[in-house]
Amino acid sequence: MCSTRQRLFSVCFILVFFFLPDLLRAEARSLQVNLKGTIFHYFIHVPEAYTGKRPFPLFVGIHAFEGKGTDVAAAFEAAADEYEFILVCPTFEGEYMKIESSEDLLLMKILKEVSSKYKVQNKIFMAGPLSGADFILRFTATHAQLVRGAALHAPLNPPPAMGRMGVPFSISAGMQHEQSYKNSQAIVEALTGANCSVKPAYYEDSGLDWSEQAQQACIEAYLVVDSGLSPEDRQMFEQTLSNARELIAQESFGKACSVLKHASKADRGSYYSNTQKDMIDGIERDGLARLKATLEAVKAPAILRAELQKLDAKFAGTRAGNQIRTEMGKIKDSVDSTPEAAETLPVTDAGETLSVTDDRKARAGLSNGKMLADAGKEEAAAKYLQKVIDQYPGSKYAAEAKQLLEKIGK
């Protein structure tokens, strides 16, 4: 018999076996890094869309004074999932915004660690408020080659010395905080002189608050940098995606594909170009899958051709549509095209006689209805079965079609 200690060990082992993966995943959101003997923490959020097949963008959020990485992460987690970027938010201490104590090296070590675990792009986008904005500006002035773009809100200090960085910036500030407002204006001027494109936004009814509007401005700035599109072109691209989704819902796949292919040209590897490619690839896979299912389920040439014509109407203009047309060209109608024979079949149980040709058609309709029902395509099966009932109501085929309709609940 097992001792109490053995049973307790077994229970603990089972609990660890089942729950350890979840615990590890939870802890993996808050990690540690060692810099010169000191332990620092950073938050990381990896969206479910990440598979490692393509490099993901890195979005670095920097918190305000006396804050934590998780504070600023809350503003961007949802966007990381929606727009498919890896979010990294370190926690700094002291007067980190001055980067005089190697805080910039700490961030670079964190980025090196993240890039060793995940497939990421080689430049980062940065965003943050207040002291975080000051850190971002100084980090970019020192390491401009690592930064693809940045969004600052309510910087607290005047601009540092900077060379010709050439990095796009978005800067927002509340006009009710005079010093931050003045600093923002001075930073815009300094960045312009540093060969940077700058988009300023000033809010009359706020001060230092990092409002949802200001946070959204950071995300908008990221999307402009990521896509390489102007705000206007980006809005048009989003409308294109919306239109394509509506067409897909209507099963107008060929039109959806055409709409997607004529969208504005976004930078390769951006959220918009990846979404465009994924939607087109999805349409093609769906078309080929439907073609395969139809070829397997329908054997009568005349009915198969009719089904393929329906598919062709939905996928015309796609690669899948071209394959559908190729299969249509292989079909030879086996229905006798000679004049209807005078011979008739014996009287059916219901009392109706059918010509040889009508008997063949009724039998084919019932046969295809059965095959579609067996393949789980009840709606398509019901159409063929009902046609047999309507056109040959007194035949034995109609009686069997009625029974099958009742069986599949149609």
Secondary structure by P-SEA (a helix, b strand, c coil): cccaaaaaaaaaaaaaaccaaaaaaaaaaccccccccbbbbbbbbbcccccccbbbbbbbbbbcccccaaaaaaacaaaaaaabbbbbbbbbcccccccccaaaaaaaaaaaaaaaccccccbbbbbbcaaaaaaaaaaaaacccccccccccccccccccccccbbbbbbbbbccaaaaaaaaaaaaaaaaaacbbbbbbbbccccccccaaaaaaaaaaaaaaaacccaaaaaaaaaaaaaaaaaaaacaaaaaaaaaaaccccccccaaaaaaaaaaaaaaaaaaaaaaaaaaccccaaaaaaaaaaaaaaccccaaaaaaaaaaaacccccccccccccccccccccccccaaaaaaaaaaaaaaaaaaaacaaaaaaaaaaaaaaaccccaaaaaaaaaaaaacc
